Amino acid sequence: MERIGGAVRSELGRFGTAGAMADLVAAWPGAVGDAVATNAWPARFARDGTLHVAASSSAWAFELGQLESEILARLKEALGKAAPSRLRFAPGPLPETAPAASERPNEPLPDPTPEHVEQARGWAAEIDSEELRKTVEKAARASLARAASGRPVW
């Protein structure tokens, strides 16, 4: 069985930089790391060789702009001549990602222990509004129980 990746890349190459985009997208996560790949993704190549990258926020775009030379060096190492000549970061749409295994959406949240309940009650005790106090207490109980179970809290 023959893979068609090379034929597709060759065909896309007829249309300019589109062929290089496939290689770039494949190399992106390894070159920039998981945190950056989660918050920034290649959007398009310009004719001058500039890679426009969509970022999850203007703060990410700014920070990554400061790291342009380091990211370019990593991309050149991974892609050789196919690497972009410049990078431009701007807020924009990112591809949807699958939930991380650690999120376990189908697993029920753990029950808080009596200690968690008491600690949460103490944290919320000085809140005047009864409705807000109960809401904060409930959130604190859930957060404490989740943290104690080893599941991430965010």
Biotite code that builds the C-alpha atoms (Angstrom):
import biotite.structure as struc

atoms = struc.array([
    struc.Atom([0.000, 0.000, 0.000], chain_id="A", res_id=1, res_name="MET", atom_name="CA", element="C"),
    struc.Atom([1.433, 3.377, -1.034], chain_id="A", res_id=2, res_name="GLU", atom_name="CA", element="C"),
    struc.Atom([0.943, 6.553, 1.013], chain_id="A", res_id=3, res_name="ARG", atom_name="CA", element="C"),
    struc.Atom([-0.489, 9.519, -0.866], chain_id="A", res_id=4, res_name="ILE", atom_name="CA", element="C"),
    struc.Atom([1.112, 12.270, 1.274], chain_id="A", res_id=5, res_name="GLY", atom_name="CA", element="C"),
    struc.Atom([3.928, 12.875, -1.201], chain_id="A", res_id=6, res_name="GLY", atom_name="CA", element="C"),
    struc.Atom([1.560, 13.067, -4.174], chain_id="A", res_id=7, res_name="ALA", atom_name="CA", element="C"),
    struc.Atom([-0.763, 15.461, -2.324], chain_id="A", res_id=8, res_name="VAL", atom_name="CA", element="C"),
    struc.Atom([2.178, 17.661, -1.279], chain_id="A", res_id=9, res_name="ARG", atom_name="CA", element="C"),
    struc.Atom([3.470, 17.707, -4.858], chain_id="A", res_id=10, res_name="SER", atom_name="CA", element="C"),
    struc.Atom([0.064, 18.639, -6.213], chain_id="A", res_id=11, res_name="GLU", atom_name="CA", element="C"),
    struc.Atom([-0.417, 21.395, -3.617], chain_id="A", res_id=12, res_name="LEU", atom_name="CA", element="C"),
    struc.Atom([3.055, 22.691, -4.477], chain_id="A", res_id=13, res_name="GLY", atom_name="CA", element="C"),
    struc.Atom([1.712, 23.729, -7.867], chain_id="A", res_id=14, res_name="ARG", atom_name="CA", element="C"),
    struc.Atom([-0.349, 26.359, -6.055], chain_id="A", res_id=15, res_name="PHE", atom_name="CA", element="C"),
    struc.Atom([2.567, 28.075, -4.324], chain_id="A", res_id=16, res_name="GLY", atom_name="CA", element="C"),
    struc.Atom([3.024, 27.967, -0.592], chain_id="A", res_id=17, res_name="THR", atom_name="CA", element="C"),
    struc.Atom([0.052, 25.678, 0.108], chain_id="A", res_id=18, res_name="ALA", atom_name="CA", element="C"),
    struc.Atom([2.267, 22.594, -0.173], chain_id="A", res_id=19, res_name="GLY", atom_name="CA", element="C"),
    struc.Atom([4.684, 23.915, 2.435], chain_id="A", res_id=20, res_name="ALA", atom_name="CA", element="C"),
    struc.Atom([1.766, 24.472, 4.786], chain_id="A", res_id=21, res_name="MET", atom_name="CA", element="C"),
    struc.Atom([1.179, 20.721, 5.186], chain_id="A", res_id=22, res_name="ALA", atom_name="CA", element="C"),
    struc.Atom([4.768, 20.187, 6.334], chain_id="A", res_id=23, res_name="ASP", atom_name="CA", element="C"),
    struc.Atom([4.608, 23.219, 8.585], chain_id="A", res_id=24, res_name="LEU", atom_name="CA", element="C"),
    struc.Atom([1.382, 22.117, 10.287], chain_id="A", res_id=25, res_name="VAL", atom_name="CA", element="C"),
    struc.Atom([2.907, 18.683, 10.919], chain_id="A", res_id=26, res_name="ALA", atom_name="CA", element="C"),
    struc.Atom([6.086, 20.206, 12.404], chain_id="A", res_id=27, res_name="ALA", atom_name="CA", element="C"),
    struc.Atom([4.433, 23.044, 14.372], chain_id="A", res_id=28, res_name="TRP", atom_name="CA", element="C"),
    struc.Atom([3.617, 21.267, 17.686], chain_id="A", res_id=29, res_name="PRO", atom_name="CA", element="C"),
    struc.Atom([7.069, 19.701, 17.932], chain_id="A", res_id=30, res_name="GLY", atom_name="CA", element="C"),
    struc.Atom([8.832, 22.952, 17.123], chain_id="A", res_id=31, res_name="ALA", atom_name="CA", element="C"),
    struc.Atom([6.901, 25.233, 19.474], chain_id="A", res_id=32, res_name="VAL", atom_name="CA", element="C"),
    struc.Atom([5.770, 22.878, 22.259], chain_id="A", res_id=33, res_name="GLY", atom_name="CA", element="C"),
    struc.Atom([2.340, 21.949, 23.575], chain_id="A", res_id=34, res_name="ASP", atom_name="CA", element="C"),
    struc.Atom([1.531, 25.212, 25.373], chain_id="A", res_id=35, res_name="ALA", atom_name="CA", element="C"),
    struc.Atom([2.199, 27.367, 22.306], chain_id="A", res_id=36, res_name="VAL", atom_name="CA", element="C"),
    struc.Atom([0.530, 24.904, 19.919], chain_id="A", res_id=37, res_name="ALA", atom_name="CA", element="C"),
    struc.Atom([-2.589, 25.047, 22.087], chain_id="A", res_id=38, res_name="THR", atom_name="CA", element="C"),
    struc.Atom([-2.672, 28.859, 21.914], chain_id="A", res_id=39, res_name="ASN", atom_name="CA", element="C"),
    struc.Atom([-1.284, 29.599, 18.444], chain_id="A", res_id=40, res_name="ALA", atom_name="CA", element="C"),
    struc.Atom([-1.660, 27.854, 15.105], chain_id="A", res_id=41, res_name="TRP", atom_name="CA", element="C"),
    struc.Atom([-0.366, 28.537, 11.568], chain_id="A", res_id=42, res_name="PRO", atom_name="CA", element="C"),
    struc.Atom([-3.030, 30.298, 9.526], chain_id="A", res_id=43, res_name="ALA", atom_name="CA", element="C"),
    struc.Atom([-1.463, 31.058, 6.135], chain_id="A", res_id=44, res_name="ARG", atom_name="CA", element="C"),
    struc.Atom([1.700, 31.800, 4.205], chain_id="A", res_id=45, res_name="PHE", atom_name="CA", element="C"),
    struc.Atom([2.030, 35.164, 2.508], chain_id="A", res_id=46, res_name="ALA", atom_name="CA", element="C"),
    struc.Atom([3.743, 35.436, -0.867], chain_id="A", res_id=47, res_name="ARG", atom_name="CA", element="C"),
    struc.Atom([6.801, 37.003, 0.745], chain_id="A", res_id=48, res_name="ASP", atom_name="CA", element="C"),
    struc.Atom([7.346, 33.901, 2.902], chain_id="A", res_id=49, res_name="GLY", atom_name="CA", element="C"),
    struc.Atom([5.816, 35.351, 6.060], chain_id="A", res_id=50, res_name="THR", atom_name="CA", element="C"),
    struc.Atom([3.833, 32.876, 8.107], chain_id="A", res_id=51, res_name="LEU", atom_name="CA", element="C"),
    struc.Atom([0.730, 34.406, 9.664], chain_id="A", res_id=52, res_name="HIS", atom_name="CA", element="C"),
    struc.Atom([-0.130, 32.670, 12.926], chain_id="A", res_id=53, res_name="VAL", atom_name="CA", element="C"),
    struc.Atom([-3.499, 32.881, 14.689], chain_id="A", res_id=54, res_name="ALA", atom_name="CA", element="C"),
    struc.Atom([-3.197, 33.298, 18.451], chain_id="A", res_id=55, res_name="ALA", atom_name="CA", element="C"),
    struc.Atom([-5.817, 32.713, 21.129], chain_id="A", res_id=56, res_name="SER", atom_name="CA", element="C"),
    struc.Atom([-5.499, 36.294, 22.418], chain_id="A", res_id=57, res_name="SER", atom_name="CA", element="C"),
    struc.Atom([-3.642, 39.539, 21.846], chain_id="A", res_id=58, res_name="SER", atom_name="CA", element="C"),
    struc.Atom([-1.488, 38.746, 24.884], chain_id="A", res_id=59, res_name="ALA", atom_name="CA", element="C"),
    struc.Atom([-0.363, 35.468, 23.298], chain_id="A", res_id=60, res_name="TRP", atom_name="CA", element="C"),
    struc.Atom([0.234, 37.243, 19.992], chain_id="A", res_id=61, res_name="ALA", atom_name="CA", element="C"),
    struc.Atom([2.407, 39.852, 21.700], chain_id="A", res_id=62, res_name="PHE", atom_name="CA", element="C"),
    struc.Atom([4.424, 37.319, 23.706], chain_id="A", res_id=63, res_name="GLU", atom_name="CA", element="C"),
    struc.Atom([5.009, 35.105, 20.690], chain_id="A", res_id=64, res_name="LEU", atom_name="CA", element="C"),
    struc.Atom([6.050, 38.116, 18.647], chain_id="A", res_id=65, res_name="GLY", atom_name="CA", element="C"),
    struc.Atom([8.813, 38.637, 21.208], chain_id="A", res_id=66, res_name="GLN", atom_name="CA", element="C"),
    struc.Atom([9.912, 35.034, 20.628], chain_id="A", res_id=67, res_name="LEU", atom_name="CA", element="C"),
    struc.Atom([9.843, 35.234, 16.824], chain_id="A", res_id=68, res_name="GLU", atom_name="CA", element="C"),
    struc.Atom([13.560, 34.604, 16.288], chain_id="A", res_id=69, res_name="SER", atom_name="CA", element="C"),
    struc.Atom([13.594, 31.584, 18.600], chain_id="A", res_id=70, res_name="GLU", atom_name="CA", element="C"),
    struc.Atom([10.498, 30.074, 16.957], chain_id="A", res_id=71, res_name="ILE", atom_name="CA", element="C"),
    struc.Atom([11.930, 30.725, 13.488], chain_id="A", res_id=72, res_name="LEU", atom_name="CA", element="C"),
    struc.Atom([15.160, 28.950, 14.440], chain_id="A", res_id=73, res_name="ALA", atom_name="CA", element="C"),
    struc.Atom([13.207, 25.912, 15.622], chain_id="A", res_id=74, res_name="ARG", atom_name="CA", element="C"),
    struc.Atom([11.097, 25.873, 12.459], chain_id="A", res_id=75, res_name="LEU", atom_name="CA", element="C"),
    struc.Atom([14.221, 26.135, 10.271], chain_id="A", res_id=76, res_name="LYS", atom_name="CA", element="C"),
    struc.Atom([15.711, 23.210, 12.156], chain_id="A", res_id=77, res_name="GLU", atom_name="CA", element="C"),
    struc.Atom([12.567, 21.159, 11.584], chain_id="A", res_id=78, res_name="ALA", atom_name="CA", element="C"),
    struc.Atom([11.744, 22.240, 8.024], chain_id="A", res_id=79, res_name="LEU", atom_name="CA", element="C"),
    struc.Atom([14.970, 23.414, 6.414], chain_id="A", res_id=80, res_name="GLY", atom_name="CA", element="C"),
    struc.Atom([14.348, 25.515, 3.297], chain_id="A", res_id=81, res_name="LYS", atom_name="CA", element="C"),
    struc.Atom([10.585, 25.128, 3.672], chain_id="A", res_id=82, res_name="ALA", atom_name="CA", element="C"),
    struc.Atom([10.616, 27.199, 6.890], chain_id="A", res_id=83, res_name="ALA", atom_name="CA", element="C"),
    struc.Atom([9.007, 30.659, 6.802], chain_id="A", res_id=84, res_name="PRO", atom_name="CA", element="C"),
    struc.Atom([11.216, 33.750, 6.531], chain_id="A", res_id=85, res_name="SER", atom_name="CA", element="C"),
    struc.Atom([9.208, 35.766, 9.059], chain_id="A", res_id=86, res_name="ARG", atom_name="CA", element="C"),
    struc.Atom([6.360, 35.265, 11.524], chain_id="A", res_id=87, res_name="LEU", atom_name="CA", element="C"),
    struc.Atom([3.376, 37.501, 12.231], chain_id="A", res_id=88, res_name="ARG", atom_name="CA", element="C"),
    struc.Atom([1.108, 36.759, 15.185], chain_id="A", res_id=89, res_name="PHE", atom_name="CA", element="C"),
    struc.Atom([-2.421, 38.104, 15.558], chain_id="A", res_id=90, res_name="ALA", atom_name="CA", element="C"),
    struc.Atom([-5.533, 37.006, 17.444], chain_id="A", res_id=91, res_name="PRO", atom_name="CA", element="C"),
    struc.Atom([-7.594, 34.663, 15.324], chain_id="A", res_id=92, res_name="GLY", atom_name="CA", element="C"),
    struc.Atom([-9.475, 31.376, 15.184], chain_id="A", res_id=93, res_name="PRO", atom_name="CA", element="C"),
    struc.Atom([-7.692, 28.219, 16.292], chain_id="A", res_id=94, res_name="LEU", atom_name="CA", element="C"),
    struc.Atom([-8.538, 24.634, 15.396], chain_id="A", res_id=95, res_name="PRO", atom_name="CA", element="C"),
    struc.Atom([-10.691, 22.863, 17.939], chain_id="A", res_id=96, res_name="GLU", atom_name="CA", element="C"),
    struc.Atom([-8.782, 20.405, 20.064], chain_id="A", res_id=97, res_name="THR", atom_name="CA", element="C"),
    struc.Atom([-9.973, 17.192, 21.616], chain_id="A", res_id=98, res_name="ALA", atom_name="CA", element="C"),
    struc.Atom([-10.281, 17.290, 25.403], chain_id="A", res_id=99, res_name="PRO", atom_name="CA", element="C"),
    struc.Atom([-7.154, 16.132, 27.196], chain_id="A", res_id=100, res_name="ALA", atom_name="CA", element="C"),
    struc.Atom([-7.300, 12.707, 28.795], chain_id="A", res_id=101, res_name="ALA", atom_name="CA", element="C"),
    struc.Atom([-6.937, 14.342, 32.193], chain_id="A", res_id=102, res_name="SER", atom_name="CA", element="C"),
    struc.Atom([-10.265, 16.114, 31.748], chain_id="A", res_id=103, res_name="GLU", atom_name="CA", element="C"),
    struc.Atom([-12.261, 12.853, 31.858], chain_id="A", res_id=104, res_name="ARG", atom_name="CA", element="C"),
    struc.Atom([-15.633, 14.466, 31.058], chain_id="A", res_id=105, res_name="PRO", atom_name="CA", element="C"),
    struc.Atom([-17.671, 11.333, 31.777], chain_id="A", res_id=106, res_name="ASN", atom_name="CA", element="C"),
    struc.Atom([-16.172, 10.690, 35.198], chain_id="A", res_id=107, res_name="GLU", atom_name="CA", element="C"),
    struc.Atom([-18.237, 12.183, 38.044], chain_id="A", res_id=108, res_name="PRO", atom_name="CA", element="C"),
    struc.Atom([-16.636, 14.749, 40.301], chain_id="A", res_id=109, res_name="LEU", atom_name="CA", element="C"),
    struc.Atom([-15.453, 13.419, 43.662], chain_id="A", res_id=110, res_name="PRO", atom_name="CA", element="C"),
    struc.Atom([-17.492, 14.166, 46.799], chain_id="A", res_id=111, res_name="ASP", atom_name="CA", element="C"),
    struc.Atom([-15.952, 16.643, 49.239], chain_id="A", res_id=112, res_name="PRO", atom_name="CA", element="C"),
    struc.Atom([-14.835, 15.297, 52.594], chain_id="A", res_id=113, res_name="THR", atom_name="CA", element="C"),
    struc.Atom([-16.156, 16.808, 55.848], chain_id="A", res_id=114, res_name="PRO", atom_name="CA", element="C"),
    struc.Atom([-12.822, 18.644, 56.111], chain_id="A", res_id=115, res_name="GLU", atom_name="CA", element="C"),
    struc.Atom([-13.356, 20.173, 52.666], chain_id="A", res_id=116, res_name="HIS", atom_name="CA", element="C"),
    struc.Atom([-16.867, 21.271, 53.675], chain_id="A", res_id=117, res_name="VAL", atom_name="CA", element="C"),
    struc.Atom([-15.582, 22.913, 56.848], chain_id="A", res_id=118, res_name="GLU", atom_name="CA", element="C"),
    struc.Atom([-12.676, 24.633, 55.087], chain_id="A", res_id=119, res_name="GLN", atom_name="CA", element="C"),
    struc.Atom([-14.966, 25.974, 52.349], chain_id="A", res_id=120, res_name="ALA", atom_name="CA", element="C"),
    struc.Atom([-17.452, 27.206, 54.970], chain_id="A", res_id=121, res_name="ARG", atom_name="CA", element="C"),
    struc.Atom([-14.626, 29.067, 56.743], chain_id="A", res_id=122, res_name="GLY", atom_name="CA", element="C"),
    struc.Atom([-13.453, 30.725, 53.515], chain_id="A", res_id=123, res_name="TRP", atom_name="CA", element="C"),
    struc.Atom([-16.952, 31.975, 52.695], chain_id="A", res_id=124, res_name="ALA", atom_name="CA", element="C"),
    struc.Atom([-18.041, 32.865, 56.249], chain_id="A", res_id=125, res_name="ALA", atom_name="CA", element="C"),
    struc.Atom([-17.425, 36.614, 55.963], chain_id="A", res_id=126, res_name="GLU", atom_name="CA", element="C"),
    struc.Atom([-19.450, 37.087, 52.780], chain_id="A", res_id=127, res_name="ILE", atom_name="CA", element="C"),
    struc.Atom([-22.571, 39.132, 53.632], chain_id="A", res_id=128, res_name="ASP", atom_name="CA", element="C"),
    struc.Atom([-24.794, 38.004, 50.757], chain_id="A", res_id=129, res_name="SER", atom_name="CA", element="C"),
    struc.Atom([-26.289, 34.609, 51.608], chain_id="A", res_id=130, res_name="GLU", atom_name="CA", element="C"),
    struc.Atom([-26.684, 33.657, 47.951], chain_id="A", res_id=131, res_name="GLU", atom_name="CA", element="C"),
    struc.Atom([-23.092, 34.586, 47.111], chain_id="A", res_id=132, res_name="LEU", atom_name="CA", element="C"),
    struc.Atom([-21.765, 32.905, 50.275], chain_id="A", res_id=133, res_name="ARG", atom_name="CA", element="C"),
    struc.Atom([-23.508, 29.630, 49.361], chain_id="A", res_id=134, res_name="LYS", atom_name="CA", element="C"),
    struc.Atom([-22.208, 29.825, 45.783], chain_id="A", res_id=135, res_name="THR", atom_name="CA", element="C"),
    struc.Atom([-18.618, 30.468, 46.890], chain_id="A", res_id=136, res_name="VAL", atom_name="CA", element="C"),
    struc.Atom([-18.842, 27.707, 49.485], chain_id="A", res_id=137, res_name="GLU", atom_name="CA", element="C"),
    struc.Atom([-20.133, 25.234, 46.899], chain_id="A", res_id=138, res_name="LYS", atom_name="CA", element="C"),
    struc.Atom([-17.380, 26.155, 44.428], chain_id="A", res_id=139, res_name="ALA", atom_name="CA", element="C"),
    struc.Atom([-14.703, 25.905, 47.123], chain_id="A", res_id=140, res_name="ALA", atom_name="CA", element="C"),
    struc.Atom([-15.942, 22.454, 48.218], chain_id="A", res_id=141, res_name="ARG", atom_name="CA", element="C"),
    struc.Atom([-15.853, 21.189, 44.646], chain_id="A", res_id=142, res_name="ALA", atom_name="CA", element="C"),
    struc.Atom([-12.417, 22.695, 44.038], chain_id="A", res_id=143, res_name="SER", atom_name="CA", element="C"),
    struc.Atom([-10.942, 21.190, 47.211], chain_id="A", res_id=144, res_name="LEU", atom_name="CA", element="C"),
    struc.Atom([-12.402, 17.758, 46.439], chain_id="A", res_id=145, res_name="ALA", atom_name="CA", element="C"),
    struc.Atom([-11.167, 17.871, 42.856], chain_id="A", res_id=146, res_name="ARG", atom_name="CA", element="C"),
    struc.Atom([-7.662, 18.946, 43.881], chain_id="A", res_id=147, res_name="ALA", atom_name="CA", element="C"),
    struc.Atom([-7.496, 16.162, 46.494], chain_id="A", res_id=148, res_name="ALA", atom_name="CA", element="C"),
    struc.Atom([-8.448, 13.605, 43.819], chain_id="A", res_id=149, res_name="SER", atom_name="CA", element="C"),
    struc.Atom([-5.476, 14.551, 41.655], chain_id="A", res_id=150, res_name="GLY", atom_name="CA", element="C"),
    struc.Atom([-7.622, 16.014, 38.874], chain_id="A", res_id=151, res_name="ARG", atom_name="CA", element="C"),
    struc.Atom([-6.649, 19.449, 37.599], chain_id="A", res_id=152, res_name="PRO", atom_name="CA", element="C"),
    struc.Atom([-8.516, 22.438, 38.975], chain_id="A", res_id=153, res_name="VAL", atom_name="CA", element="C"),
    struc.Atom([-9.344, 25.221, 36.496], chain_id="A", res_id=154, res_name="TRP", atom_name="CA", element="C"),
])
